[in-house]
Amino acid sequence: MNKLFCSVITIALASGVMSTNPASAASDADFYKDKTITFIIGSSPGGNYDAWARLIGRNMGRFIPGKPNFIAKNMPGAGHIKASNYLFNIAAKDGSVIGTISRNMPTRALLNHPAVKFDPVKFRWIGSPELSNRVCIVMKESKIKKGADLFTHQALMGGAGAGTAVSTTPNVLRTLLGMKFKLIEGYKSATDVSLAMERGEVEGICQSYGAFKAGHPDWLKSGRVRVLFNLEPNPIAGTNIPSVFEHVKTDEQRKILSFYSSNIEIGRPTVAPPGISSTRLNTLRRAFDATMGDAKFIAAAKKQGLKVSPLTGEEQEKRVLALAATDPVTVKKTEAMLNRLNPSFTETVKVTGTKRKGRRVLFMKKGKSITIKVSKSRTKVSIGGKKSKRSKIKAGMMCKITHLGPNSRAKKIACK
């Protein structure tokens, strides 16, 4: 288990203490009056994390004593790790800075990701605007009518790049349960996979149920697609969608699949840095809860294709603590499985171009243009044998690139 999880659990539980002291409210009003709360967003503009954060920021101030303004600040990098590290180590710890980070952050820490410099247990969890589920979906024309059919018939599933949940989930279910998923890679995003489903190139996709509904509400209503199952232990409430756990045969399978699926149950987290007082945390949590129940907020979310299904900060914290208590054997087995499913390889290529100041490197392979992502913190870049920056990579250079496949993040790039 990651050493960052050695926090004393009772300290974390203490952050959930409720405060009804009028003096505390008065103190908060004085503190927040004429203040602006900075809302850090761990992703680039666009997408559901960004949409939810900005919507919360436009409404939550009405429910905080002193009625502060909010300003959104995107801080993408390393799959939300950059923003998480900032919130944990640098941001002010007085309630003037909060943020939204990926639900994957607790598992990234538990799996000892080298760029992680935070302890999820010590974050002060404020809440989530939605709880979604991860599901596997196929077009109605597919021979796969239910989950059990995957043990006798093959399903072609679209992938969005090695290491993404869209690609990893079918591989996990094939490896762990024996389901006959065949992954077709080469698509840049879940949206591209959906287009491929329309063209008949692939039969389905595994992704967030909320994201799929937001992008294709008509497909579900018209019966154009079939939801085979969700990845969490319990079926989706209010639907006839079963859980994939109906097909789990052993305790080891159950433990590994539960750990793999646990991050989705944290929602889309809004957090405060560690060190904020319990009374100030309580103020932010109650304001968040009030926002989630506000008619104006709910209507605005609906206009954006977002459904409010909130999780309180207290419940979110309990789930993070439960995740942190996962037995080390299960963590190691899951980590080993994921490493086997996403093997890296090294190839020497001629760079044909770059995008976004080196964040993307392009080269040709078998007549096709391949794009590889380059992370500032997680990709080791060298030129001429010396450590360098991604922005220094130029078209025409010969480079050895270690990566997982098209659209994946490079682990290492060594150019001449």
N, C-alpha and C positions, 0 to 999 in steps of 0.2 A: 504494500500500500504506500502511496506517496507520502513522504514525510510531512507534507503540509497538512495532512489529515490527522495529525497527532493532537489537535486541539482538544481541550477538555469539553466534553459534550454539554456538561451543565452550564458552562459559560455561554455556549451557543443558545441553549434553551432559554436562558435568562433574557435574551433579546426580545422574546415574545411577551414580556410583562406589559399589561395594559395600564394606561395612566388616565385618570379622570380628574386630575388636580387642576382646578381653575387657574391657579398661579402659573402652571405649565403652559396653558393656552395663552395666557397673557404674555408670557415670556416669548413664546413662539411668534405671536403677533408683532411684538417689538422687533424680533430678529428678522422676520420676513418682510416687514413693511418696507416698501420701496426697493426690495431686493429682486434680483433675477437669478433663478435657479438654472444652472447649466445642465442640460440633459445630454449626456454622452451616448452616442449610438454606435454600436460596434460594427456596423455594416456601411456600405456605400449608400448614397441616396437611391431610393427605389427599393422594391421588395417589401415583404410583410413586416420585418423587424423595424425598418425605417418608418413605414406607414403607421404602425401602432404607436411608436414612440412620439412621433409628431402630433398624432391625434391626442394622445394623453397629455402632452405638453400644452396643447391649446385649451385644455379643459380643467386640468387638475388644480391649477392655481386658485380657482374659485372656491375650493374646499379647504384651503390651507389658511390658518389665521394670518392676517396681514396681506393676503391675496397677492403673492409675488408673481412676477412674470416668469416665463420660461423661454430659454433659447436653446435650440437644438444644435448639436455639434457632432457631425459624423467623424468617426475615428476608425476607419477600416484598417485591417491588417492582421495577417496570420489567423484568419477565420475567427475574429472577435477576441483573440488573445491579447492583441495590442491594447484594446479598450479595457479589457479586464485587468490587465497589469497596471494600467494608468489609474483606474478607479481604486484598486487595492493599495497601491504604493504612493501615488502622487496627489490625487484629488483631495480637496479640502474635506475634512471629516466633521463638518458642522451642519450638514443638511443643505448646503448650498450647491452641491453637485450630486447628481444621481445618474444612473445610466441603464441602458438596456443591453444585455449581452446574450450570446447564444446559449440555448439550453444544453449544448454540448460541453460547456466549460467544466462542470463537475467531473464528467467522465474523462475529459482531457487531462485534468489534474491527477485523477486516480490512476490513469494509465501512464503517468510519468512523462508527459509531453515535455520535451526539453526547453521549450520557450515559455512554459507556464511559470509565473512568479506570483502566484496567489493561492490562497486557501479558501475554497468555496464555503467551508463551514463558517469562516469568519466574516464573509460578506453579510450585510444586513438586508435580508430579502423583503421586498416591499409588496410584490404580487405579480400576477400575470393577467393580461386582458383576455387571453384565450387559452383553452386547453384543446389540443387537437389530438389526432391519432395518426399513426403511420399505417397505411393500407396498401394492399396490392390489388390492382385493378386490371381487367382485361376488356377488350372490345367484345361486343355481344356476338360477333361472328366466330370468336375463338371456340375451340373444342373444349376448353376448360370451363365447366359450368359451376364447379365448386372446388374448394380447396383439395378435397380427396382426389380429384382428377389429376392433380399434379404428380401423383405417385405412379401414374400409368401413361400420361400424355405430356409431351414437352410444350413449354410455353416460351415464346421469344419475347424477352423483355428488353426495353431500351435502357441504356446506361448514360449517365451524364458526366462520366469521368471517374477514373479509379480513385477510391477514397471517399467519394460522395455517398450519401445514404441511398440515393437512387440506384447506384451501381452495387453498393455493398450489400444491401438487404437481400436481393435475389440470391447472391452468392452465399450469404450466411444461411439462408433457408435451404439451399441445395446441399451445402456442406454439412449442416447440423441435422437436418430432418430428412434429407434425401429427396426433396422436391425437385422435379425435373424442369428447373428454370434454365434457360440458355440466354446469356447476356449478350446483347448486341451493342457494342460501344461505338463511339465516334460522334455522339451528340453532345452539344455544348451545355445544355441545360434541360431541366424538366419540360420547359416549354417546347424545345426542339423535339423531345421524345414524344410529346403529345401530337405534334405535327406529323411525326413518323407513324404514329398510330393511325392517323387519318389517311395517310398514304398507303397503309397496309404493309409497311416495312417491318413493324414489330406489332405484337399483340397487346402489350400492356406496359405498366409502370408501377413501381412501388414508391410512394411518396406521402407527404403529409395530406391527410384527408381534407383539412381546411384549405390548403393551398390549391388542391385539385378542384374543390367545390367553387372557390373564388374564381378560378380560371375557366372552368367548364360547368357552370351550374346547369346548363341545358342538357349536357350529356347524361347527367345523373337523372334528371327529371324525365327525360325521354326514353331512358333505358338503353341508350346507345352503348353504355359500358356496364360492366358487372363488377361489383366490389366483392372480392373473394373472401377477404378476412382482414382484421386489423392485427397489429403486431404486439399489442399489450395483453396482459393476462386476462383482463375482463373485456367482454364484448362492448361495442359502442352503445351507450344507453339510448333508448328511443329508436333503435334501428333493428333490422333483422340480420345485421352483419355479424358473423361469428368471429371468435378469436382464433388465431393460428395455434394457440395453446391446446386446442382440441386435438391437434396432431402430434403433440409432444409425448414421447414414450418413456423417457428416463428422467431421473432427478437432475442429472448433469445437464441434459438438454434444457430443462426448465430453468435452472440457475443461470446458464450462459445466455439464453434468450431473454430472460428477465433483465439481466444486467445490460445487454445490448439495447433493449427497448426502453430502459428506465428514463433516459433523458427527455423523451417526449412528454413524460408526465410532469415535468417541471414547467411546461408552458413556454412563454416568451418572457423571461425574467426581467423585472425592473429591480435594481439593487442600489443600495447606498454603500459607501466605503465602510470598512471596519473602523471602529472608534467613535462613530456617531452615538450620542446618548440614547438610552432606551426610550426616554420621553419624546425626543425628537423623532426617533424611528416610529414610535406609535402615532405621532401626528401625521407623518407621511403615509403610513399604512392606512389610517382611517380616511385620509383624503383620497387615497387611491381607491379604496373600497367605495367611497361615495361617488367618485367619478364613474366607476363601473356600473353603478345603478342609476346614473343620471340619464333622463330621457333624451336630452340634447346630445349627449355623448353617444348613446346607443343609436340614435337616428343618423348621426354623422358617420358612424362606423358602417352602418347598413348601406349608406350611399357609396361607400368605398368598397363594398363587397366583403366587409369584415363582420364576423359574428362575434358578439361579446359573450364569452363563457369563462368568467374569471376564476382565478385561484388566489386566495388570500396569501399574504406574506407569511403568516404563521404556518399554514399548511405547506406552503412551498419550502419553508425551512425544515419541516419535519421530513419531507421527501428527500431533501439534500442530505440530511443526517442519516437517513436510512440507506441512501446510496453510498455514503462514506463508510458505512459499516459492512459493506459487501465483503465476504470472506476473501482473503488474498488468493486462494487457490482458484476461485472462479474468475477473479480479475486476470490472473496469469494465463489461464486457459483461453479466455476471451481475447486477450492481447495476442497470444500465439496464433489463434485462428485468424484474426484480422491480418496479421503479418503474412500468413500463408496466402490469404486471399488477395493481398495487394503487394505482390513481389515487385521490387524495383529492378530495372535493368539499365545498363549504360550503353549508349551508342554515340558514335562520332558523326557529327552532321555539319553542314554549312548553313549558317544563319542567313535566312533570306530577308529578314526584317524584324523589327521590334515594334511594340505598341505601348502606350501609356508609360513612357520613360523607362522602358525595360521591364515593366511588370508582365509583359507577354513577349515570348520569343517564338519566332516562326521558322520552320524549315520544311523542306520537301521530303516526302517518303513515299516511294512507289507511285509517284505522280500526284500525290495528294499533299495539300498544305496542312502541316501539323502545328498546333498551338500548344505551348507549354507555359504554365504560370510560374512566375519568379517571385518568391516572397522575400521581403527585406530582411526578416529575422530568421526564417527557416531554410532558406536556400543559400548554400555556401558558394560564393562566386569568386573565381580567380581568373586573372588574365596574365599570361606569361609567367605563371608560377607564383604570382603575388596576389594577395587578397585584394578584391576590388568591389565595385558597386554594380548593381544590375544596370544602371543607366549607362555604363561604359560598354556594354555589349552592343556591337554594331553589325549591320548586314555585311556579309562577306567573311566574317570570322569563322574559323573551324573550331568547333567546341565539342567536348565530351560532356554529354548531358545524362545524368542519372535521374530517372523519373519512373512513374507508374504506368504511363500511357498517355494518349492524346487528352488534352485539357486538364491533366493532373499538375500538381505542383512539383517542380524540380527539387530534388534533394541537394544536388550538386551540379554546378556548371563550371567547367575548366576550359577556357578559351586560349588560343594562341594569337 
